[in-house]
Amino acid sequence: MALPALTPAQRAEALKKAAAVRRERGELLAQLKAGDLPLTALLEREDAVVGKVRVRRLFESLPGIGSVRAGQLLSDLGISESRRVQGLGPAQRARLLAQFPHQN
């Protein structure tokens, strides 16, 4: 399916909106990394800002978890590398939260 042709003004507005969403997503993940935002609060949000985050990036934003440990967690929890937060099922969310009881 071809993308619709946008006017320069529409394109500029879409780019501005996308930048704002990326900025908000980055701020949320930084709060998570600093320990200012609990994991449960982040997962309870039902918006596109959090929903579009890959689970691997979410893991890497947790304190003390790097790339290698994030990969191990994905494997242990049975979550695909490409899975986004909005695509997690109830059982996967429960296993994820059980893995991080200190983050609740």
N, C-alpha and C positions, 0 to 999 in steps of 0.2 A: 504494500500500500504506500503510495507516494504521500509525502508530507505536503500540507497545504502551503501555497505561496503566501508569504507574509510581507506586509509592507515594512519599510525600514522602521517605522514607529512601533509597529507590533513586535518586531524582532527585538528592538531595544527594550521594550517593556518586558518581554519574556526573559531576556538575559538578566534584567534587573531583578525580576522575581526569583529566578534560579539562583542568583548570587545570594539573595537574602535567605533562601532556604538552606543553602550550603553553609552560610555563616551561622545560622541558628543550630544546625546539626553539629557543626564543629564546637560551638559553645556547650551544647548538651554533653557531648562526648568528653570535652575538657572537664566539665563538672563531675562527670562520672569518674574520670581518671584521678581527680583531686580528692574524691571521696565526699564531695558536697551533695551529690545526688545519688540516692540508692537505686540499685538495679530494678527493683520492683516498681518504683515510681516511673522510671524510664519506659519499662515494658507496658505499663498501664495506659500510656498515652496511645490514643487511637488515631493519630494523624499521619500524614504522609512524610513529615519531617523525620520521625523515628522509624516509620514503617519501611522506608527505602534504604535503611542502613543494613549492610551485610552483617550477618551474625559474627563472622570472623572479625570484622572491624570493631564490633561491639565488645567482643572478648579482649581484643588488643587494647581497648580503652579502659579495661578494668585494671586497678592497681596491681602490679606484680606479674602481669601476664604479657608475654611477648609473642612473637610470631610462631615459634615452635610450640609453645604451650597451647596457643589458640588452636593450632592444627590438631594437637592431641585431643583437646576438648571436643572439637567438632567430630572427630572420629569416635570418641568414647560415647558421645551423646547421640550419635547416628544422625547428624545434621550435615547436609550437603555444603560444600565449599561456597556454592553460589546462592545459598538460601539467604533471604532477607528477613528482617524481623516480622514484617507483615505476613510472611508465608509460614511462620511457625504454627504448628498445631498445638492444641491444648496439652497433649502429653509431652511434646518437646519443650514447651514453656515450663511445665511442671518440673521436668528433669533438669532444665537449665537453672531454675531457681533453687532446686534442691542441691545443685552443685556448688552454689554460692550462698550459703545461709548467712554468712557474715555481711553480705551486701544488701540484705533486705531491710 
